[in-house]
Amino acid sequence: MAANRPGDQFTIHDLAKRLKVSAKTLKKWEREKKIPEARRSAFGWRLYTRGEMEKIEKVVKDNGFFVRSNGNLKK
């Protein structure tokens, strides 16, 4: 699990680690409207709350973006 950030904010890298995918994959899914668009910091960084990460994780699993093989998420 990702470490807590001030105000319960997490980066795209935290979400990528949680889902075992690359940040590049998450950005692609966002462009393709497969996952909700992230809020942005003043510097343009994508930010997520714990609840938003859980929602995105559910969307990914419910829509079969991955098939489990040997306990690992795969494309």
PDB file of N, CA, C and O in Angstrom:
ATOM      1  N   MET A   1       0.841  -1.179   0.000  1.00  0.00           N
ATOM      2  CA  MET A   1       0.000   0.000   0.000  1.00  0.00           C
ATOM      3  C   MET A   1       0.884   1.239   0.000  1.00  0.00           C
ATOM      4  O   MET A   1       1.937   1.254   0.637  1.00  0.00           O
ATOM      5  N   ALA A   2       0.474   2.240  -0.687  1.00  0.00           N
ATOM      6  CA  ALA A   2       1.244   3.482  -0.776  1.00  0.00           C
ATOM      7  C   ALA A   2       1.222   4.213   0.558  1.00  0.00           C
ATOM      8  O   ALA A   2       0.276   4.097   1.338  1.00  0.00           O
ATOM      9  N   ALA A   3       2.264   4.951   0.793  1.00  0.00           N
ATOM     10  CA  ALA A   3       2.343   5.750   2.025  1.00  0.00           C
ATOM     11  C   ALA A   3       1.368   6.919   1.949  1.00  0.00           C
ATOM     12  O   ALA A   3       1.069   7.428   0.869  1.00  0.00           O
ATOM     13  N   ASN A   4       0.878   7.335   3.116  1.00  0.00           N
ATOM     14  CA  ASN A   4      -0.025   8.489   3.154  1.00  0.00           C
ATOM     15  C   ASN A   4       0.715   9.754   2.757  1.00  0.00           C
ATOM     16  O   ASN A   4       1.881   9.935   3.111  1.00  0.00           O
ATOM     17  N   ARG A   5       0.065  10.598   2.050  1.00  0.00           N
ATOM     18  CA  ARG A   5       0.580  11.898   1.656  1.00  0.00           C
ATOM     19  C   ARG A   5      -0.203  12.934   2.456  1.00  0.00           C
ATOM     20  O   ARG A   5      -1.290  12.635   2.949  1.00  0.00           O
ATOM     21  N   PRO A   6       0.330  14.145   2.592  1.00  0.00           N
ATOM     22  CA  PRO A   6      -0.437  15.187   3.287  1.00  0.00           C
ATOM     23  C   PRO A   6      -1.819  15.347   2.668  1.00  0.00           C
ATOM     24  O   PRO A   6      -1.941  15.466   1.449  1.00  0.00           O
ATOM     25  N   GLY A   7      -2.847  15.352   3.484  1.00  0.00           N
ATOM     26  CA  GLY A   7      -4.203  15.512   2.990  1.00  0.00           C
ATOM     27  C   GLY A   7      -4.724  14.278   2.270  1.00  0.00           C
ATOM     28  O   GLY A   7      -5.698  14.365   1.522  1.00  0.00           O
ATOM     29  N   ASP A   8      -4.081  13.118   2.488  1.00  0.00           N
ATOM     30  CA  ASP A   8      -4.502  11.871   1.842  1.00  0.00           C
ATOM     31  C   ASP A   8      -4.453  11.997   0.325  1.00  0.00           C
ATOM     32  O   ASP A   8      -5.395  11.599  -0.360  1.00  0.00           O
ATOM     33  N   GLN A   9      -3.367  12.544  -0.203  1.00  0.00           N
ATOM     34  CA  GLN A   9      -3.169  12.703  -1.640  1.00  0.00           C
ATOM     35  C   GLN A   9      -2.152  11.675  -2.121  1.00  0.00           C
ATOM     36  O   GLN A   9      -1.133  11.448  -1.469  1.00  0.00           O
ATOM     37  N   PHE A  10      -2.431  11.064  -3.252  1.00  0.00           N
ATOM     38  CA  PHE A  10      -1.544  10.071  -3.826  1.00  0.00           C
ATOM     39  C   PHE A  10      -1.250  10.451  -5.273  1.00  0.00           C
ATOM     40  O   PHE A  10      -2.068  11.091  -5.934  1.00  0.00           O
ATOM     41  N   THR A  11      -0.076  10.049  -5.757  1.00  0.00           N
ATOM     42  CA  THR A  11       0.327  10.364  -7.128  1.00  0.00           C
ATOM     43  C   THR A  11      -0.033   9.221  -8.066  1.00  0.00           C
ATOM     44  O   THR A  11      -0.460   8.151  -7.633  1.00  0.00           O
ATOM     45  N   ILE A  12       0.147   9.467  -9.355  1.00  0.00           N
ATOM     46  CA  ILE A  12      -0.097   8.425 -10.346  1.00  0.00           C
ATOM     47  C   ILE A  12       0.845   7.238 -10.117  1.00  0.00           C
ATOM     48  O   ILE A  12       0.494   6.098 -10.420  1.00  0.00           O
ATOM     49  N   HIS A  13       2.030   7.505  -9.586  1.00  0.00           N
ATOM     50  CA  HIS A  13       2.975   6.416  -9.322  1.00  0.00           C
ATOM     51  C   HIS A  13       2.492   5.536  -8.171  1.00  0.00           C
ATOM     52  O   HIS A  13       2.720   4.326  -8.177  1.00  0.00           O
ATOM     53  N   ASP A  14       1.827   6.137  -7.183  1.00  0.00           N
ATOM     54  CA  ASP A  14       1.224   5.357  -6.098  1.00  0.00           C
ATOM     55  C   ASP A  14       0.121   4.457  -6.648  1.00  0.00           C
ATOM     56  O   ASP A  14       0.032   3.281  -6.295  1.00  0.00           O
ATOM     57  N   LEU A  15      -0.717   5.021  -7.515  1.00  0.00           N
ATOM     58  CA  LEU A  15      -1.804   4.248  -8.108  1.00  0.00           C
ATOM     59  C   LEU A  15      -1.254   3.148  -9.005  1.00  0.00           C
ATOM     60  O   LEU A  15      -1.752   2.023  -8.980  1.00  0.00           O
ATOM     61  N   ALA A  16      -0.240   3.458  -9.789  1.00  0.00           N
ATOM     62  CA  ALA A  16       0.372   2.468 -10.680  1.00  0.00           C
ATOM     63  C   ALA A  16       0.923   1.295  -9.872  1.00  0.00           C
ATOM     64  O   ALA A  16       0.742   0.136 -10.248  1.00  0.00           O
ATOM     65  N   LYS A  17       1.590   1.597  -8.768  1.00  0.00           N
ATOM     66  CA  LYS A  17       2.134   0.542  -7.910  1.00  0.00           C
ATOM     67  C   LYS A  17       1.012  -0.319  -7.346  1.00  0.00           C
ATOM     68  O   LYS A  17       1.124  -1.544  -7.302  1.00  0.00           O
ATOM     69  N   ARG A  18      -0.060   0.319  -6.917  1.00  0.00           N
ATOM     70  CA  ARG A  18      -1.208  -0.417  -6.353  1.00  0.00           C
ATOM     71  C   ARG A  18      -1.823  -1.371  -7.381  1.00  0.00           C
ATOM     72  O   ARG A  18      -2.198  -2.496  -7.049  1.00  0.00           O
ATOM     73  N   LEU A  19      -1.922  -0.909  -8.639  1.00  0.00           N
ATOM     74  CA  LEU A  19      -2.540  -1.719  -9.692  1.00  0.00           C
ATOM     75  C   LEU A  19      -1.550  -2.607 -10.437  1.00  0.00           C
ATOM     76  O   LEU A  19      -1.946  -3.427 -11.265  1.00  0.00           O
ATOM     77  N   LYS A  20      -0.260  -2.441 -10.143  1.00  0.00           N
ATOM     78  CA  LYS A  20       0.801  -3.202 -10.800  1.00  0.00           C
ATOM     79  C   LYS A  20       0.821  -2.967 -12.305  1.00  0.00           C
ATOM     80  O   LYS A  20       0.944  -3.897 -13.102  1.00  0.00           O
ATOM     81  N   VAL A  21       0.694  -1.689 -12.667  1.00  0.00           N
ATOM     82  CA  VAL A  21       0.806  -1.260 -14.067  1.00  0.00           C
ATOM     83  C   VAL A  21       1.726  -0.040 -14.092  1.00  0.00           C
ATOM     84  O   VAL A  21       2.113   0.469 -13.040  1.00  0.00           O
ATOM     85  N   SER A  22       2.068   0.418 -15.269  1.00  0.00           N
ATOM     86  CA  SER A  22       2.915   1.614 -15.368  1.00  0.00           C
ATOM     87  C   SER A  22       2.051   2.876 -15.335  1.00  0.00           C
ATOM     88  O   SER A  22       0.855   2.844 -15.624  1.00  0.00           O
ATOM     89  N   ALA A  23       2.693   3.978 -14.976  1.00  0.00           N
ATOM     90  CA  ALA A  23       2.015   5.273 -15.015  1.00  0.00           C
ATOM     91  C   ALA A  23       1.603   5.578 -16.458  1.00  0.00           C
ATOM     92  O   ALA A  23       0.566   6.198 -16.691  1.00  0.00           O
ATOM     93  N   LYS A  24       2.409   5.148 -17.412  1.00  0.00           N
ATOM     94  CA  LYS A  24       2.105   5.351 -18.834  1.00  0.00           C
ATOM     95  C   LYS A  24       0.775   4.664 -19.206  1.00  0.00           C
ATOM     96  O   LYS A  24      -0.032   5.225 -19.947  1.00  0.00           O
ATOM     97  N   THR A  25       0.560   3.461 -18.689  1.00  0.00           N
ATOM     98  CA  THR A  25      -0.697   2.745 -18.939  1.00  0.00           C
ATOM     99  C   THR A  25      -1.873   3.504 -18.354  1.00  0.00           C
ATOM    100  O   THR A  25      -2.916   3.616 -18.999  1.00  0.00           O
ATOM    101  N   LEU A  26      -1.726   4.027 -17.142  1.00  0.00           N
ATOM    102  CA  LEU A  26      -2.806   4.789 -16.521  1.00  0.00           C
ATOM    103  C   LEU A  26      -3.127   6.049 -17.318  1.00  0.00           C
ATOM    104  O   LEU A  26      -4.296   6.398 -17.479  1.00  0.00           O
ATOM    105  N   LYS A  27      -2.109   6.725 -17.812  1.00  0.00           N
ATOM    106  CA  LYS A  27      -2.323   7.923 -18.625  1.00  0.00           C
ATOM    107  C   LYS A  27      -3.062   7.579 -19.911  1.00  0.00           C
ATOM    108  O   LYS A  27      -3.929   8.328 -20.360  1.00  0.00           O
ATOM    109  N   LYS A  28      -2.712   6.440 -20.500  1.00  0.00           N
ATOM    110  CA  LYS A  28      -3.393   5.983 -21.719  1.00  0.00           C
ATOM    111  C   LYS A  28      -4.865   5.708 -21.420  1.00  0.00           C
ATOM    112  O   LYS A  28      -5.742   6.144 -22.164  1.00  0.00           O
ATOM    113  N   TRP A  29      -5.136   4.986 -20.334  1.00  0.00           N
ATOM    114  CA  TRP A  29      -6.524   4.689 -19.971  1.00  0.00           C
ATOM    115  C   TRP A  29      -7.296   5.975 -19.717  1.00  0.00           C
ATOM    116  O   TRP A  29      -8.470   6.073 -20.073  1.00  0.00           O
ATOM    117  N   GLU A  30      -6.656   6.954 -19.111  1.00  0.00           N
ATOM    118  CA  GLU A  30      -7.319   8.232 -18.858  1.00  0.00           C
ATOM    119  C   GLU A  30      -7.664   8.915 -20.184  1.00  0.00           C
ATOM    120  O   GLU A  30      -8.780   9.407 -20.354  1.00  0.00           O
ATOM    121  N   ARG A  31      -6.714   8.949 -21.125  1.00  0.00           N
ATOM    122  CA  ARG A  31      -6.970   9.549 -22.449  1.00  0.00           C
ATOM    123  C   ARG A  31      -8.111   8.841 -23.169  1.00  0.00           C
ATOM    124  O   ARG A  31      -8.920   9.476 -23.846  1.00  0.00           O
ATOM    125  N   GLU A  32      -8.168   7.515 -23.016  1.00  0.00           N
ATOM    126  CA  GLU A  32      -9.200   6.704 -23.670  1.00  0.00           C
ATOM    127  C   GLU A  32     -10.522   6.712 -22.908  1.00  0.00           C
ATOM    128  O   GLU A  32     -11.479   6.052 -23.314  1.00  0.00           O
ATOM    129  N   LYS A  33     -10.578   7.456 -21.805  1.00  0.00           N
ATOM    130  CA  LYS A  33     -11.785   7.584 -20.971  1.00  0.00           C
ATOM    131  C   LYS A  33     -12.185   6.254 -20.315  1.00  0.00           C
ATOM    132  O   LYS A  33     -13.354   6.051 -19.989  1.00  0.00           O
ATOM    133  N   LYS A  34     -11.226   5.363 -20.125  1.00  0.00           N
ATOM    134  CA  LYS A  34     -11.496   4.093 -19.446  1.00  0.00           C
ATOM    135  C   LYS A  34     -11.538   4.281 -17.933  1.00  0.00           C
ATOM    136  O   LYS A  34     -12.235   3.554 -17.224  1.00  0.00           O
ATOM    137  N   ILE A  35     -10.783   5.264 -17.450  1.00  0.00           N
ATOM    138  CA  ILE A  35     -10.793   5.607 -16.027  1.00  0.00           C
ATOM    139  C   ILE A  35     -11.056   7.107 -15.908  1.00  0.00           C
ATOM    140  O   ILE A  35     -10.788   7.864 -16.841  1.00  0.00           O
ATOM    141  N   PRO A  36     -11.583   7.534 -14.755  1.00  0.00           N
ATOM    142  CA  PRO A  36     -11.870   8.971 -14.587  1.00  0.00           C
ATOM    143  C   PRO A  36     -10.604   9.817 -14.677  1.00  0.00           C
ATOM    144  O   PRO A  36      -9.519   9.379 -14.296  1.00  0.00           O
ATOM    145  N   GLU A  37     -10.761  11.022 -15.182  1.00  0.00           N
ATOM    146  CA  GLU A  37      -9.650  11.965 -15.263  1.00  0.00           C
ATOM    147  C   GLU A  37      -9.248  12.392 -13.856  1.00  0.00           C
ATOM    148  O   GLU A  37     -10.099  12.667 -13.010  1.00  0.00           O
ATOM    149  N   ALA A  38      -7.949  12.443 -13.619  1.00  0.00           N
ATOM    150  CA  ALA A  38      -7.420  12.800 -12.300  1.00  0.00           C
ATOM    151  C   ALA A  38      -7.477  14.297 -12.075  1.00  0.00           C
ATOM    152  O   ALA A  38      -7.420  15.091 -13.014  1.00  0.00           O
ATOM    153  N   ARG A  39      -7.591  14.665 -10.799  1.00  0.00           N
ATOM    154  CA  ARG A  39      -7.420  16.068 -10.422  1.00  0.00           C
ATOM    155  C   ARG A  39      -5.948  16.383 -10.601  1.00  0.00           C
ATOM    156  O   ARG A  39      -5.115  15.477 -10.620  1.00  0.00           O
ATOM    157  N   ARG A  40      -5.624  17.657 -10.731  1.00  0.00           N
ATOM    158  CA  ARG A  40      -4.228  18.059 -10.933  1.00  0.00           C
ATOM    159  C   ARG A  40      -3.781  19.014  -9.830  1.00  0.00           C
ATOM    160  O   ARG A  40      -4.563  19.815  -9.318  1.00  0.00           O
ATOM    161  N   SER A  41      -2.508  18.905  -9.484  1.00  0.00           N
ATOM    162  CA  SER A  41      -1.900  19.848  -8.535  1.00  0.00           C
ATOM    163  C   SER A  41      -1.579  21.136  -9.270  1.00  0.00           C
ATOM    164  O   SER A  41      -1.748  21.225 -10.486  1.00  0.00           O
ATOM    165  N   ALA A  42      -1.118  22.126  -8.537  1.00  0.00           N
ATOM    166  CA  ALA A  42      -0.704  23.388  -9.153  1.00  0.00           C
ATOM    167  C   ALA A  42       0.423  23.174 -10.154  1.00  0.00           C
ATOM    168  O   ALA A  42       0.612  23.986 -11.060  1.00  0.00           O
ATOM    169  N   PHE A  43       1.168  22.091  -9.995  1.00  0.00           N
ATOM    170  CA  PHE A  43       2.270  21.769 -10.897  1.00  0.00           C
ATOM    171  C   PHE A  43       1.852  20.844 -12.030  1.00  0.00           C
ATOM    172  O   PHE A  43       2.678  20.472 -12.863  1.00  0.00           O
ATOM    173  N   GLY A  44       0.564  20.467 -12.068  1.00  0.00           N
ATOM    174  CA  GLY A  44       0.066  19.597 -13.126  1.00  0.00           C
ATOM    175  C   GLY A  44       0.160  18.113 -12.827  1.00  0.00           C
ATOM    176  O   GLY A  44      -0.156  17.291 -13.687  1.00  0.00           O
ATOM    177  N   TRP A  45       0.587  17.755 -11.629  1.00  0.00           N
ATOM    178  CA  TRP A  45       0.688  16.347 -11.267  1.00  0.00           C
ATOM    179  C   TRP A  45      -0.705  15.773 -11.030  1.00  0.00           C
ATOM    180  O   TRP A  45      -1.568  16.442 -10.462  1.00  0.00           O
ATOM    181  N   ARG A  46      -0.920  14.551 -11.457  1.00  0.00           N
ATOM    182  CA  ARG A  46      -2.184  13.861 -11.193  1.00  0.00           C
ATOM    183  C   ARG A  46      -2.227  13.469  -9.720  1.00  0.00           C
ATOM    184  O   ARG A  46      -1.267  12.908  -9.191  1.00  0.00           O
ATOM    185  N   LEU A  47      -3.348  13.770  -9.059  1.00  0.00           N
ATOM    186  CA  LEU A  47      -3.525  13.463  -7.648  1.00  0.00           C
ATOM    187  C   LEU A  47      -4.806  12.674  -7.430  1.00  0.00           C
ATOM    188  O   LEU A  47      -5.816  12.902  -8.095  1.00  0.00           O
ATOM    189  N   TYR A  48      -4.744  11.744  -6.489  1.00  0.00           N
ATOM    190  CA  TYR A  48      -5.879  10.880  -6.172  1.00  0.00           C
ATOM    191  C   TYR A  48      -6.047  10.786  -4.665  1.00  0.00           C
ATOM    192  O   TYR A  48      -5.068  10.826  -3.920  1.00  0.00           O
ATOM    193  N   THR A  49      -7.281  10.662  -4.223  1.00  0.00           N
ATOM    194  CA  THR A  49      -7.550  10.336  -2.824  1.00  0.00           C
ATOM    195  C   THR A  49      -7.587   8.815  -2.729  1.00  0.00           C
ATOM    196  O   THR A  49      -7.614   8.120  -3.744  1.00  0.00           O
ATOM    197  N   ARG A  50      -7.586   8.313  -1.514  1.00  0.00           N
ATOM    198  CA  ARG A  50      -7.681   6.859  -1.320  1.00  0.00           C
ATOM    199  C   ARG A  50      -8.976   6.333  -1.963  1.00  0.00           C
ATOM    200  O   ARG A  50      -8.974   5.285  -2.608  1.00  0.00           O
ATOM    201  N   GLY A  51     -10.070   7.067  -1.781  1.00  0.00           N
ATOM    202  CA  GLY A  51     -11.352   6.658  -2.356  1.00  0.00           C
ATOM    203  C   GLY A  51     -11.324   6.634  -3.880  1.00  0.00           C
ATOM    204  O   GLY A  51     -11.896   5.736  -4.498  1.00  0.00           O
ATOM    205  N   GLU A  52     -10.663   7.613  -4.485  1.00  0.00           N
ATOM    206  CA  GLU A  52     -10.560   7.647  -5.947  1.00  0.00           C
ATOM    207  C   GLU A  52      -9.730   6.466  -6.455  1.00  0.00           C
ATOM    208  O   GLU A  52     -10.045   5.876  -7.488  1.00  0.00           O
ATOM    209  N   MET A  53      -8.664   6.125  -5.717  1.00  0.00           N
ATOM    210  CA  MET A  53      -7.857   4.977  -6.126  1.00  0.00           C
ATOM    211  C   MET A  53      -8.665   3.691  -6.032  1.00  0.00           C
ATOM    212  O   MET A  53      -8.566   2.833  -6.909  1.00  0.00           O
ATOM    213  N   GLU A  54      -9.461   3.548  -4.981  1.00  0.00           N
ATOM    214  CA  GLU A  54     -10.297   2.356  -4.834  1.00  0.00           C
ATOM    215  C   GLU A  54     -11.330   2.278  -5.952  1.00  0.00           C
ATOM    216  O   GLU A  54     -11.602   1.197  -6.473  1.00  0.00           O
ATOM    217  N   LYS A  55     -11.906   3.424  -6.321  1.00  0.00           N
ATOM    218  CA  LYS A  55     -12.888   3.469  -7.407  1.00  0.00           C
ATOM    219  C   LYS A  55     -12.242   3.057  -8.736  1.00  0.00           C
ATOM    220  O   LYS A  55     -12.823   2.282  -9.496  1.00  0.00           O
ATOM    221  N   ILE A  56     -11.059   3.568  -9.008  1.00  0.00           N
ATOM    222  CA  ILE A  56     -10.359   3.221 -10.254  1.00  0.00           C
ATOM    223  C   ILE A  56      -9.988   1.745 -10.253  1.00  0.00           C
ATOM    224  O   ILE A  56     -10.103   1.076 -11.280  1.00  0.00           O
ATOM    225  N   GLU A  57      -9.547   1.235  -9.116  1.00  0.00           N
ATOM    226  CA  GLU A  57      -9.218  -0.187  -9.017  1.00  0.00           C
ATOM    227  C   GLU A  57     -10.449  -1.047  -9.329  1.00  0.00           C
ATOM    228  O   GLU A  57     -10.340  -2.061 -10.018  1.00  0.00           O
ATOM    229  N   LYS A  58     -11.604  -0.646  -8.826  1.00  0.00           N
ATOM    230  CA  LYS A  58     -12.851  -1.376  -9.097  1.00  0.00           C
ATOM    231  C   LYS A  58     -13.200  -1.318 -10.584  1.00  0.00           C
ATOM    232  O   LYS A  58     -13.593  -2.330 -11.165  1.00  0.00           O
ATOM    233  N   VAL A  59     -13.061  -0.146 -11.203  1.00  0.00           N
ATOM    234  CA  VAL A  59     -13.342   0.001 -12.635  1.00  0.00           C
ATOM    235  C   VAL A  59     -12.441  -0.931 -13.442  1.00  0.00           C
ATOM    236  O   VAL A  59     -12.905  -1.607 -14.360  1.00  0.00           O
ATOM    237  N   VAL A  60     -11.168  -0.966 -13.104  1.00  0.00           N
ATOM    238  CA  VAL A  60     -10.198  -1.807 -13.814  1.00  0.00           C
ATOM    239  C   VAL A  60     -10.587  -3.283 -13.698  1.00  0.00           C
ATOM    240  O   VAL A  60     -10.605  -4.007 -14.693  1.00  0.00           O
ATOM    241  N   LYS A  61     -10.896  -3.716 -12.484  1.00  0.00           N
ATOM    242  CA  LYS A  61     -11.251  -5.123 -12.261  1.00  0.00           C
ATOM    243  C   LYS A  61     -12.601  -5.470 -12.879  1.00  0.00           C
ATOM    244  O   LYS A  61     -12.737  -6.516 -13.514  1.00  0.00           O
ATOM    245  N   ASP A  62     -13.604  -4.603 -12.699  1.00  0.00           N
ATOM    246  CA  ASP A  62     -14.951  -4.883 -13.206  1.00  0.00           C
ATOM    247  C   ASP A  62     -15.014  -4.929 -14.725  1.00  0.00           C
ATOM    248  O   ASP A  62     -15.856  -5.625 -15.292  1.00  0.00           O
ATOM    249  N   ASN A  63     -14.123  -4.188 -15.390  1.00  0.00           N
ATOM    250  CA  ASN A  63     -14.144  -4.137 -16.846  1.00  0.00           C
ATOM    251  C   ASN A  63     -13.132  -5.072 -17.487  1.00  0.00           C
ATOM    252  O   ASN A  63     -12.926  -5.033 -18.700  1.00  0.00           O
ATOM    253  N   GLY A  64     -12.502  -5.910 -16.679  1.00  0.00           N
ATOM    254  CA  GLY A  64     -11.608  -6.934 -17.213  1.00  0.00           C
ATOM    255  C   GLY A  64     -10.407  -6.389 -17.960  1.00  0.00           C
ATOM    256  O   GLY A  64      -9.983  -6.970 -18.959  1.00  0.00           O
ATOM    257  N   PHE A  65      -9.849  -5.272 -17.486  1.00  0.00           N
ATOM    258  CA  PHE A  65      -8.653  -4.746 -18.147  1.00  0.00           C
ATOM    259  C   PHE A  65      -7.512  -5.745 -18.044  1.00  0.00           C
ATOM    260  O   PHE A  65      -6.584  -5.708 -18.852  1.00  0.00           O
ATOM    261  N   PHE A  66      -7.568  -6.643 -17.055  1.00  0.00           N
ATOM    262  CA  PHE A  66      -6.523  -7.625 -16.837  1.00  0.00           C
ATOM    263  C   PHE A  66      -7.121  -8.990 -16.572  1.00  0.00           C
ATOM    264  O   PHE A  66      -8.257  -9.117 -16.118  1.00  0.00           O
ATOM    265  N   VAL A  67      -6.335 -10.000 -16.865  1.00  0.00           N
ATOM    266  CA  VAL A  67      -6.675 -11.377 -16.515  1.00  0.00           C
ATOM    267  C   VAL A  67      -5.621 -11.835 -15.535  1.00  0.00           C
ATOM    268  O   VAL A  67      -4.428 -11.643 -15.768  1.00  0.00           O
ATOM    269  N   ARG A  68      -6.051 -12.442 -14.434  1.00  0.00           N
ATOM    270  CA  ARG A  68      -5.093 -12.904 -13.441  1.00  0.00           C
ATOM    271  C   ARG A  68      -4.400 -14.178 -13.935  1.00  0.00           C
ATOM    272  O   ARG A  68      -5.032 -15.100 -14.452  1.00  0.00           O
ATOM    273  N   SER A  69      -3.086 -14.189 -13.754  1.00  0.00           N
ATOM    274  CA  SER A  69      -2.276 -15.362 -14.088  1.00  0.00           C
ATOM    275  C   SER A  69      -1.229 -15.512 -13.005  1.00  0.00           C
ATOM    276  O   SER A  69      -0.392 -14.627 -12.828  1.00  0.00           O
ATOM    277  N   ASN A  70      -1.261 -16.627 -12.273  1.00  0.00           N
ATOM    278  CA  ASN A  70      -0.307 -16.862 -11.188  1.00  0.00           C
ATOM    279  C   ASN A  70      -0.342 -15.756 -10.130  1.00  0.00           C
ATOM    280  O   ASN A  70       0.684 -15.450  -9.522  1.00  0.00           O
ATOM    281  N   GLY A  71      -1.513 -15.156  -9.907  1.00  0.00           N
ATOM    282  CA  GLY A  71      -1.663 -14.135  -8.879  1.00  0.00           C
ATOM    283  C   GLY A  71      -1.214 -12.758  -9.279  1.00  0.00           C
ATOM    284  O   GLY A  71      -1.294 -11.833  -8.471  1.00  0.00           O
ATOM    285  N   ASN A  72      -0.744 -12.585 -10.495  1.00  0.00           N
ATOM    286  CA  ASN A  72      -0.278 -11.274 -10.955  1.00  0.00           C
ATOM    287  C   ASN A  72      -1.253 -10.694 -11.956  1.00  0.00           C
ATOM    288  O   ASN A  72      -1.873 -11.431 -12.724  1.00  0.00           O
ATOM    289  N   LEU A  73      -1.394  -9.379 -11.954  1.00  0.00           N
ATOM    290  CA  LEU A  73      -2.215  -8.716 -12.944  1.00  0.00           C
ATOM    291  C   LEU A  73      -1.443  -8.662 -14.253  1.00  0.00           C
ATOM    292  O   LEU A  73      -0.260  -8.321 -14.262  1.00  0.00           O
ATOM    293  N   LYS A  74      -2.103  -8.996 -15.360  1.00  0.00           N
ATOM    294  CA  LYS A  74      -1.450  -8.978 -16.674  1.00  0.00           C
ATOM    295  C   LYS A  74      -2.333  -8.281 -17.666  1.00  0.00           C
ATOM    296  O   LYS A  74      -3.557  -8.270 -17.532  1.00  0.00           O
ATOM    297  N   LYS A  75      -1.709  -7.696 -18.664  1.00  0.00           N
ATOM    298  CA  LYS A  75      -2.443  -7.069 -19.778  1.00  0.00           C
ATOM    299  C   LYS A  75      -3.033  -8.150 -20.639  1.00  0.00           C
ATOM    300  O   LYS A  75      -3.693  -7.854 -21.635  1.00  0.00           O
TER     301      LYS A  75
END
